C-alpha cells in the first residue's frame, strides 16, 4: 500500500493541514447494488471489493456460492425482496451500539 503525505498551509490563517494520499484507495458505492440499502457496516468495503455488494448480501448470497457468484449468479428478485424484509424487520439495536439505544 503506497501512501504519501503532503502538508498544506492556509496563507490567511497560517493553519497547517496534512493530506494522506493512498494510491491503493478504491472508492466504493454508497448503496449496495443488490439490496439497494446504504452500505454503513465496517465490513462493507471488504465485501464490496470481493463481491460487489454489502456485507449482509455477501454473507447471505455470495459466500456460500462463491464460485457461482464469480461466474455471474445473482439472487432472484424474490430472494432479494425476502432478504430486504428480513433486514427491515431487525430491531435498530442490531445495527446501533448500546450507547444509541
CORZIBEL-V563633 format. One line per field, one symbol per residue. ss: DSSP state (H for helix, E for strand, L for the rest). phi: phi as a letter, one per 40 degrees, with the letter a starting at -180 (. if undefined). burial: I if it has 9 or more other C-alpha atoms within 8 Angstrom, else O. A space follows every 10 residues. Layout:
ss = ???
phi = ???
burial = ???
//
This chain:
ss = LLEEEEEEEL LLLLLEEEEE EELLLLLLLL ELLLLLLELL LLLHHHHHHH HLLLHHHHHH HHHHHHHHHH LLLLLLHHHH HHHHHHHHHL LHHHLLLHHH L
phi = .cbbbbbbbc ccbgcbbbbb bbcccbcccc bccccgcccb cdcdcccccc bgaccccccc bcccbdcccc chcbccdccc ccccccdccc cddcbbcdcc c
burial = OOOOOOOOOI OOOOOOOOOO OIOOOOOOOO OIOOIOOOIO OOOIIOIIOO IIIIIOIIIO IIOOOOOOIO OOOOOOOOOI IOIIOOOOOO OOIOOIOOOO O
//
